[in-house]
Amino acid sequence: MADQDQSEILQRFANEAGGLGIQVVEVIGRVEDVTRHVGHQSSLMATIQDRMTALKTETASIAETAGRSHSLAVDAAAAMGVSKEEIVRSIDDITQLTDMVVAGMERIGTLQEALHRVGRVAASIEAIARSTNMLALNATIEAVRAGESGRGFAVVASEVKELARQTATSTAEIRQTLDTLQAIASSLAQDTEASASRARVVNSSTATIGARVDDIRDLVERITHDMREVTSEAEAINVDGANLMNAVEEATTGIAVSASNLDTARSRLDTMRQAGERLIAITFDSGCETNDTPFAREVVRIAESIGAIFDRAVDDGAISMADLFDENYQEIEGSNPPQYMTRFSTFCDRATQAILDGALGFNPRVVFCVLNDRNAYAPTHNTKFSHPQGNDPVWNAANCRNRRIFSDATGMAAARNMEKIWPQVYRRDMGGGNVMVMMDVSSPVYCKGRHWGAIRLGYTTDSSSYLSADRGSREEAIAMVERAAAFYRKEGRERLISAVADKNGAFLEKDLYVVIQDLAGRVIGHGRNPGLVGADGTTLKDANGKLFSKEMIDTARRDGSGWVDYVWANPATKVLENKSSYVKQVDDIVLCVGIYSA
């Protein structure tokens, strides 16, 4: 009995070790994905940091430029204020000058009027002179007619005539002078009118200039205000940019720390994976039957068969040792991913292809069986993975895996392993970003006692199969209760209790086992934990304090059969899990079979 318990413990240990390896590899895969994501984030943060540094410089430059522009705008506003004062004074001077020109034009008009009046007086004098001259002429004629008596009158008439002539001469000169003055005054009036017109235009333009200067001053003041705002905003941006830069630097540091921690976690997980693989290898050596044992036996058988084929081929001269151990890997031109040829490649195809393909039928979970030399070169692969390459490297990576060198850690470990069996759990790269968690068992191949390489057998993992027992279903639980009831009716109570306790019996299947209680709730039989036999089931509580065993008795006595839900430690996994037990009363006993769900 002790040997059976020890064997069971070893089996559970081996299965849990295999499950641990699978879970660790899956976690490693997640860590690698996160690491890549963090690496990408780190790259992005570095780019952001560079851009923030450039932005900080640019913002500082903008702030400096805005500050200078604001100063210039303030200076311009001050200059415009001074210019405004000078322009106002100039406008006043121009206005006064315009007024003087207009006043001068008015005085010239008055002068012209006076000259016209003088001309009219001169004309009157000239008319009087002509009349006087005419009277003097008539007086002279009369004096002649009067003879001697009119001689004195003639003298007077002659003097009057002379005076009239002189007056006429003077008035002619006055007329000429007045004409000249009139012409000058007229020309001066025209010039003055033109000057006055221009002065009025200048006056109007000057007023417009004043308005424009006011507009320009207002514009400069608005520019000054805007530049003040720009300067303020630029300074705020500079402060925010500095804060953001600090945040980016902190985030970058945090990401770098996370990346370092992830690298550390990845390294430790690798150590855990290797420990799990070593545990599986130890169980192989112990001879304990586990879920992986059939695959291990098969890979050893294939490795020994191929080693024997190599020995005979060398003995028969089909290939020389030098050719079989050729390490001159010649890359096949144009292959992508690269493929290689050696002097033993075609020989291995002929000698081992059928054996490798036959291994695929060993178990539905087998994915591949490949031959590697000690440098992880795979001359021959399964036919389904040995298609001619096409133009798509992603398709080639998944379907053209012969003639390849798989120098990853898993491939190299298998190729150079000297142990009889070496298990590994890894993520198989299928190309195009697709990976598959695989179990890989390998065994070395020898030729004439010399290590040539290895056979690798890869198969899919089944996490549930690595539990000490597979999961039972509700239907299977009901069926086991019915079998136990039938056994009880046929063989009796005592023999049923013995059969339930038998570790190799019919009532221990997957994670299902039978518990027997009497109607008072006392445990009288247990398929997993004999230490509970004799216990008062009505006092048993689950992890939440529920009196589940009492509820089982009550349900069976009340309904005849039914389900009871509670939380219990799975004896296979030693983990608290949700459990549902199917219970049925048969005479004076209650049969219970439960199913676990994590």
C-alpha positions, 0 to 999 in steps of 0.5 A: 500500500505504501508503494502504491501511495509513493507511486501516486505521489511521484506521478502527481509530482511529475504531472505537476512539474510538467504543468508548472513548466507549461505555465511558466513558459506561457508566463514567459511568453506573456512577459516577452510580449510585455517586454516587447511592448515596454521596449516599444514604449521606451523607444517612443518615450525616447522619441518624445523626450527628444521632441520635448527637448527640441520643443523646450528649445523652440519654446524658449526661443519663441519666448525670447523672440516674443519678449524682444518683439514686445519690447520693440512694440513698447518702444514703437508705441512710445515713438509713435506718442512722440511722433504724434505730438510732433505731428500735432505741432506740425499740423498746427503750424500748417494750419496757421500757414494756411490761414495766413495764405488765405488772409493774404489772398483776402488782402490782395483782393482788397488791394485789387479793389483799391486799384480798381477804384484808383483806375476809376478816379484816373479815368474821371480825371482823364475825362475831365482833362479831355473836357478841359482841353476841349474847353481850352480849345474852344476858348482859344478859338473864341479869343482869336475871334475876339481879336485884341480884346481876347488876347488875355483870354487866349493866354489863359486858354493856352495855359488851361490847355497845357494843364489839360495836356499835362493832366492827360499825360499824367493820367495816361502814366497813372493808367499805365501804372495801374494796368501794370499793378492790376496785372501784378495784383491779378497774377498774385491773386491767382498764385495766392488762390492756388496756394490757398487751394493747396494749403486747404488740401494740405490742411485736409491731408494733414488732418488725415495724417493725424487720424492715420497716426492715431490708427497706427498708434492704436494698432501698435498698442494692440500689437503691444498687448498681443505680444504681451499675451504671447510672451505670457503664453510662451512663458506658461508653455515653457513652464508646462513644457518643463513640467512635462519634460520632468514627467517624461523623464520620470516615465522614461526612468520608470519604463527603464526600471520596468524593462530591467525588472522584466528582464530579471523576471524573464531570467528567473522564469527561465530558471523556473522553467529549467527546474521544471524540465529537470523535474520531468527528467527526474521522473523519467529516470524514476520510471514513474508513468506520467502523461509525458512518459509515452512520448519520452519512450517513443523519442528514445526508440526513434533515436536508437533506430536512427542510430542503428541505421547510421551505423549500418550505412557507414558499415555498408559504405552508403555514407562515410563518417566524414560525410555524415559529420560534415559541418560545411553548411552551404546556404541555398541561394535565394532561400528565405528563411535561409536553408542549407545543404550538407554532404549528408542532407539527401542521405538523411532524407532517404534513410529517416524520412519515413521514420519521422513521418511515422512518428506523427501517427504515434499520438494525435498530440504529436506535431513534429518529429525532426532530426537535428545534428549537434549544431541544430541543423535539421537536414530532414523534417516531416514531409508536411513541413518540407515543402519547396519554398515560395515567395512568402517568407512567412509561409516558408517559415511555417511550411519549409522547415527542413534544411534549416538551422534552429539555433534558438535555445531550445534547438541548441539544448536538444541538439547538444544534449547527452542525456537519454531523454531531455524534456523542454517546454517552449514557444515554437515560432511558426512565422508571422508572429504566430507561436505555439506552446510546445512540449519537446522531448529529445534523445541523442543520436549516436553513430559508432559511439560518436554523438551525431545529434538528436531526435526531437519530438514535439507535441502540444501541451494540455494543461488540464492533463498535467493536473493529478487528475483530469476534470470530471463532468456533472454527467460522469459524477452522476454516473459514478453515483449510480455505479456505486449504488448498483455495486452496493445493491449487489455486493453490500455495504462493506464491500462498497466501502472497500471498493471506494477506498481502492486507489486502483479501483473503479471508483477513482476516476479523473478527479472524481471519487466517492464519499459515503455517509450514513443518515446521521452524517457520519463519514463511513467511506472516502475515496481520497482522504481516509482520514475523514472516515469516522468524522461527524459530517454534520460539523464539516464546514467549507472555506466560507463556513458553510455546513455543506455535509449537513446540507448533503444529508438534508438534500438526500433525505428530503429530495432523494437526490440533488446537487450541493455547492460549496468550496473545498480543497481539491486533494489533487491540486491542493487548491481551494476550488468551487465544488458541486456534489451530486448526492443520493440516498440509497437505503440508510447511506448517502452516496456523494460524488463532487466535481471541481471547477477552478 
